[in-house]
């Protein structure tokens, strides 16, 4: 009989909610600890946690059919690319439908997670000084909430205002200002478009390197609609086909004055936008090269040009931060933390992570698959391979990711969406087989005696 397992889930965003659901269904006792006042994580705009980067115009950049949970399809009546507010409602409905809310402690900030080596349990401490013990911990706190500012800072002095994209909410902040947006990701493009309707003069869009820009629709269908069908092909062939289609549909970024992409379409996370190309062709957004230096009320670019600027928006991404985990568990750089299947800590598999990855597609199906793997393990239904085999698998995945994405683009965290989502159910099946033949020991809570099935 499988022993009772008590699990702490940190975070009640998409990752934490699906982890909570899967663990409850597997018979675990689950406590989910959430800093904010409601479920939804980054989608829950202006919640009490202060961590959501969602802005009023934010919509999905992956289509609903490729984004929805398998266990909770989005309504057929919804548009292909729902808004952030609708996504927040979807996650709240998910929590209600599967009775997850009763297991969530809101307004609860985790400050420390420590291992009791003697007792074999985890001590989870919260901001109110409360400390409780658990057999296992699932970290589902997300990694798009700690703004990354340029470092080192650009030389010179800037006398205007500066903000990070994380703090942007509505375009009123740009009214009658000369605006520079730095970055080429989805948020940068959205913000530049929003600002172009209220700013003083065209919005400047600066980046040292370009990206591929993919419209939300290609040939009358969501642009990611063919992703699953092509997933069986090697990524280089998929990339060649996708780039050919994209050139036929919209041309290259250089045609719009943007810098050339660094790497292929499937090697760089593309920017998904229908509107940025329209605003560029109308002159409402104007491309600039990278920044060379700041000169009081002007910004000087690497091509020698300069422009007066009142407000700089740094759309420069996020740091991966796990403030409640010591370097003993998170490493010196959490971006480089090796995890088996991007889920299990190599030294202590009772510490699992859901959502600590960077996907080529939507996040929700990925975290749902990860949650089911965690639940299979913590319920005793699945056995991990040996530590040696786990380390070999991690090293193999890192080599392949480095070849595809390069050393400087978080290769340890990278996954191919379609291949990964297809792989995890197979991994659960393999782990059940390992358990059945006794090739590896299944997880068992240290506080309980394990009895034979």
C-alpha positions in Angstrom: 0.0 0.0 0.0 1.3 3.5 -0.9 2.1 5.6 2.2 0.4 8.9 2.8 2.5 11.8 1.4 2.2 15.4 2.5 3.4 17.9 -0.1 3.9 21.6 -0.1 3.3 23.4 -3.4 4.8 26.9 -3.7 2.7 29.1 -6.0 -0.8 29.1 -7.2 -0.3 30.1 -10.8 -0.9 27.7 -13.7 2.0 25.5 -12.5 1.0 25.4 -8.9 -2.7 24.8 -9.7 -2.1 21.8 -12.0 0.4 20.4 -9.5 -2.1 20.7 -6.7 -4.8 19.0 -8.8 -2.6 16.1 -9.9 -1.3 15.5 -6.4 -4.8 15.5 -4.9 -5.9 13.0 -7.5 -3.0 10.8 -6.6 -4.1 10.7 -3.0 -1.5 13.1 -1.5 -2.2 15.7 1.2 -1.5 19.0 -0.4 -0.9 22.5 1.0 -0.4 25.2 -1.7 1.2 28.4 -0.5 0.5 31.6 -2.5 1.8 35.1 -1.9 -1.1 36.7 -3.7 -4.8 37.0 -2.9 -6.1 34.8 -5.7 -5.0 32.0 -8.1 -3.6 32.7 -11.6 0.0 33.8 -11.0 1.3 36.1 -13.7 -2.1 36.2 -15.5 -3.8 37.6 -12.4 -3.3 41.3 -13.2 -2.7 43.6 -10.2 -3.1 40.8 -7.6 -1.8 41.4 -4.1 1.5 39.6 -4.7 2.8 42.4 -6.9 4.5 39.9 -9.1 2.2 39.8 -12.2 3.6 41.5 -15.3 0.2 41.5 -17.1 -0.9 44.7 -18.8 -4.3 45.7 -20.1 -3.7 44.8 -23.7 -2.0 41.4 -23.0 -3.3 38.4 -24.9 -2.0 34.9 -25.5 0.7 34.6 -28.1 -0.1 30.9 -28.5 -3.5 29.8 -29.7 -6.1 28.4 -27.3 -6.0 24.9 -28.8 -2.2 24.8 -28.1 -2.5 26.5 -24.7 -5.4 24.9 -22.8 -5.0 22.2 -20.2 -5.9 18.8 -21.6 -8.0 18.2 -18.5 -9.9 21.5 -18.9 -10.4 22.7 -22.5 -11.2 26.3 -23.1 -14.8 27.1 -24.4 -15.2 26.7 -28.1 -16.8 30.2 -28.2 -13.6 31.9 -27.1 -11.4 33.6 -29.6 -8.2 32.0 -30.7 -6.0 34.3 -28.6 -7.8 35.1 -25.3 -6.9 38.1 -23.2 -4.8 38.0 -20.0 -8.0 38.8 -18.0 -9.8 35.9 -19.6 -6.8 33.7 -18.9 -7.0 34.7 -15.2 -10.6 33.8 -15.2 -9.9 30.5 -16.8 -7.4 29.6 -14.1 -9.8 30.7 -11.4 -12.5 28.5 -13.0 -10.0 25.6 -13.1 -9.3 26.1 -9.3 -13.0 26.1 -8.5 -13.9 23.2 -10.8 -11.4 20.9 -9.3 -11.9 22.1 -5.7 -8.4 23.4 -5.4 -9.1 26.6 -3.5 -9.7 24.9 -0.2 -6.1 23.7 -0.3 -4.5 27.1 -1.1 -3.3 29.5 1.6 -3.4 32.9 0.1 -1.3 35.9 1.4 1.4 33.4 2.4 5.0 34.1 1.4 7.5 31.3 1.6 10.8 32.5 3.0 12.8 29.3 3.5 12.8 25.7 2.4 15.2 23.4 4.3 15.9 19.7 4.4 16.0 17.8 7.6 18.6 15.2 6.7 18.1 13.2 9.9 14.3 13.1 9.6 14.0 13.0 5.9 11.4 15.8 5.7 11.3 19.4 4.5 10.8 22.4 6.7 8.9 25.2 4.9 8.9 28.5 6.7 6.6 31.4 5.8 6.8 35.2 6.4 4.7 35.0 9.5 7.3 32.8 11.1 5.2 29.6 10.8 7.2 26.5 10.0 5.7 23.2 8.9 7.1 19.8 7.8 6.4 18.1 4.5 7.5 14.9 2.9 8.1 16.7 -0.4 8.1 20.1 -1.9 7.0 21.3 -5.4 8.4 24.6 -6.5 5.9 26.3 -8.9 6.7 29.9 -8.2 7.4 30.9 -11.8 10.3 32.8 -13.2 8.8 35.9 -15.0 8.5 38.2 -12.0 12.0 39.5 -11.1 12.9 42.2 -13.7 16.3 42.0 -15.3 17.7 45.5 -15.9 20.6 46.1 -18.3 23.8 45.1 -16.7 26.3 46.6 -16.7 24.4 49.9 -17.0 24.9 51.9 -20.2 27.5 54.7 -19.9 26.3 58.3 -19.4 23.5 60.0 -17.6 19.8 60.0 -18.5 17.6 62.8 -17.2 14.3 61.3 -18.3 12.1 58.6 -16.7 12.9 54.9 -16.9 10.7 51.8 -16.2 10.8 48.1 -16.7 8.2 46.4 -18.8 7.1 44.5 -15.7 5.6 47.7 -14.3 3.7 48.6 -17.4 -0.2 48.4 -17.2 -1.9 51.0 -19.5 -0.7 53.3 -22.3 -1.7 56.5 -20.4 1.9 56.5 -19.0 3.2 57.3 -22.5 0.9 60.2 -23.2 2.7 63.1 -24.9 6.1 61.6 -24.2 8.9 60.6 -26.5 9.2 56.9 -25.9 12.0 54.4 -26.4 11.3 50.7 -25.9 14.4 48.5 -25.6 13.9 44.8 -26.5 12.5 42.6 -29.2 10.3 40.1 -27.2 6.6 39.9 -27.1 6.2 42.4 -24.3 8.5 44.9 -26.1 6.4 44.7 -29.3 3.1 45.0 -27.4 4.3 48.0 -25.4 5.7 49.7 -28.5 2.4 49.3 -30.3 0.4 50.5 -27.3 2.7 53.5 -26.8 2.4 54.5 -30.5 -1.2 55.5 -30.0 -0.5 58.0 -27.2 3.1 59.0 -27.4 4.6 62.2 -28.8 6.0 61.3 -32.1 6.9 57.8 -33.3 8.0 55.2 -30.7 11.6 54.2 -31.0 12.3 50.4 -30.8 15.9 49.5 -30.0 17.7 46.2 -30.0 21.2 44.9 -30.7 19.9 41.7 -32.3 16.7 40.9 -34.2 14.2 38.1 -33.9 11.8 36.4 -36.2 8.3 38.0 -36.1 5.5 35.6 -36.6 1.9 37.0 -37.2 -0.8 35.3 -35.1 -2.4 34.0 -38.3 -0.8 32.4 -41.3 -2.9 31.5 -44.3 -6.1 31.9 -42.3 -5.2 29.7 -39.4 -3.4 30.3 -36.1 0.3 30.3 -36.9 1.1 27.5 -34.4 -1.7 25.2 -35.8 0.8 23.0 -37.7 3.3 22.7 -34.9 2.1 19.3 -33.7 2.0 17.8 -37.1 5.6 18.8 -37.9 7.0 17.7 -34.5 8.1 14.3 -35.8 10.6 16.0 -38.1 14.1 17.0 -36.9 14.1 20.6 -35.7 16.4 21.8 -38.5 14.0 20.6 -41.1 11.1 22.1 -39.3 13.0 25.3 -39.0 13.7 25.4 -42.7 10.0 24.8 -43.6 8.8 27.3 -41.1 11.2 30.0 -42.3 10.2 29.5 -45.9 6.5 29.9 -45.0 7.2 33.0 -42.9 9.2 34.7 -45.7 6.3 34.0 -48.2 3.7 35.4 -45.8 5.4 38.5 -44.3 9.0 38.7 -45.6 12.0 39.2 -43.3 12.4 41.5 -40.3 14.9 43.5 -42.3 12.2 44.6 -44.7 10.6 46.5 -41.9 13.9 48.2 -40.8 14.5 45.7 -37.9 17.9 44.0 -37.3 18.4 40.6 -38.8 17.5 37.7 -36.4 20.3 36.0 -34.5 19.8 32.3 -35.2 17.0 30.4 -36.9 13.3 30.6 -36.2 13.3 27.5 -33.9 16.6 28.6 -32.2 15.3 31.9 -31.0 12.0 32.4 -29.3 10.1 34.3 -32.0 8.0 37.3 -31.3 4.3 36.7 -32.0 2.6 39.9 -33.2 0.1 41.0 -35.8 0.3 44.6 -35.0 4.0 45.6 -34.8 4.6 45.2 -38.5 1.6 47.4 -39.2 2.8 50.2 -36.9 6.3 49.9 -38.4 5.0 50.3 -42.0 3.0 53.3 -40.9 6.0 55.0 -39.3 4.3 55.0 -35.9 7.1 52.8 -34.6 10.7 53.3 -35.8 13.5 50.8 -35.5 16.8 51.8 -33.9 20.0 49.9 -33.4 21.4 49.0 -30.0 22.2 51.8 -27.4 25.7 53.1 -27.3 25.3 55.6 -24.4 22.9 57.9 -22.6 23.4 61.7 -23.0 21.1 63.5 -20.6 17.8 63.9 -22.5 19.0 62.0 -25.5 20.0 58.4 -26.3 22.9 57.7 -28.7 22.7 54.5 -30.7 25.5 52.3 -32.0 25.1 53.6 -35.6 25.9 57.1 -34.4 22.4 58.5 -34.5 20.7 60.0 -31.5 17.2 61.0 -30.5 15.6 63.0 -27.7 13.8 60.6 -25.3 11.5 61.3 -22.3 10.9 57.7 -21.2 12.8 54.5 -21.6 11.0 51.2 -21.2 13.4 48.4 -20.6 11.8 45.2 -21.9 14.9 43.2 -21.1 13.4 40.1 -19.5 13.6 38.5 -16.1 16.1 36.8 -13.8 15.3 33.3 -12.5 15.0 33.8 -8.8 14.2 31.3 -6.1 14.7 33.4 -2.9 13.5 30.7 -0.5 16.0 28.1 -1.7 19.6 28.2 -0.5 22.4 27.7 -3.0 22.6 24.2 -1.6 19.4 23.4 -3.5 19.1 26.2 -6.2 22.8 26.4 -7.1 24.6 29.6 -7.6 22.6 30.3 -10.7 19.0 28.8 -10.8 19.1 29.2 -14.6 21.7 26.4 -14.7 20.0 24.1 -12.2 20.1 20.6 -13.6 16.9 18.7 -13.2 15.9 15.3 -14.4 13.2 15.8 -17.1 13.3 19.5 -15.9 11.4 18.3 -12.8 13.4 16.4 -10.2 16.4 17.6 -8.2 19.3 15.3 -8.9 20.4 15.1 -5.3 16.9 14.9 -3.6 14.0 13.9 -5.8 11.5 14.9 -3.1 12.3 18.4 -4.3 10.5 18.9 -7.6 10.0 21.8 -9.9 7.0 22.5 -12.2 7.4 25.4 -14.7 11.2 25.9 -14.3 11.7 25.7 -18.1 11.7 27.7 -21.2 9.4 26.2 -23.9 9.2 26.8 -27.6 5.4 26.8 -27.2 2.7 27.3 -24.5 3.4 26.7 -20.9 0.2 25.3 -19.6 0.3 21.8 -21.4 4.0 21.6 -20.2 3.3 22.2 -16.6 0.2 19.9 -16.7 2.4 17.1 -18.0 5.1 17.9 -15.4 2.5 17.9 -12.6 1.3 14.4 -13.6 4.9 13.1 -13.5 5.4 14.6 -10.0 2.2 13.1 -8.8 3.0 9.7 -10.1 6.4 9.9 -8.3 5.2 11.2 -5.0 2.3 8.7 -4.8 4.7 5.8 -5.3 3.3 4.9 -8.7 6.5 5.7 -10.5 10.2 5.0 -9.8 13.0 7.3 -11.0 16.0 5.8 -12.8 19.3 5.5 -11.0 21.1 8.7 -10.1 23.8 7.8 -12.7 21.1 7.5 -15.4 19.5 10.7 -14.4 22.7 12.7 -14.7 23.5 11.1 -18.1 20.0 12.1 -19.3 20.5 15.7 -18.1 23.9 15.9 -19.7 22.5 14.6 -23.0 19.7 17.1 -23.0 22.0 19.9 -22.2 24.3 19.0 -25.1 21.4 19.0 -27.6 20.0 22.2 -26.2 23.4 24.0 -26.5 23.7 22.9 -30.1 20.3 24.2 -30.9 20.1 27.4 -28.7 23.6 28.2 -27.8 25.4 28.7 -24.5 24.0 32.1 -23.6 20.3 31.4 -24.0 19.5 29.3 -20.9 20.2 26.0 -22.6 19.7 24.0 -19.3 16.1 25.3 -19.1 15.2 24.9 -22.8 12.6 22.3 -24.0 11.0 21.6 -27.4 7.3 21.9 -26.6 5.9 19.1 -28.8 8.7 16.7 -28.1 8.7 17.3 -24.4 4.9 17.1 -23.9 4.9 13.8 -25.8 7.9 12.5 -23.8 6.6 12.8 -20.3 3.7 10.3 -20.5 6.2 7.8 -21.9 8.5 8.6 -18.9 5.6 7.8 -16.5 5.1 4.5 -18.3 8.8 3.7 -18.1 8.9 4.7 -14.4 6.0 2.4 -13.6 7.8 -0.5 -15.3 11.0 0.3 -13.3 8.9 0.2 -10.1 7.2 -3.1 -11.1 10.5 -4.9 -11.7 12.2 -3.3 -8.7 14.9 -1.7 -10.9 14.7 1.4 -8.8 13.0 2.4 -5.5 9.8 4.4 -5.7 9.4 7.5 -3.6 8.3 6.8 0.0 7.7 9.5 2.7 10.4 9.2 5.3 7.9 9.6 8.2 6.1 6.3 7.2 7.0 2.7 7.0 6.6 1.5 3.5 4.7 -1.7 3.1 4.8 -4.0 0.1 2.1 -3.5 -2.5 
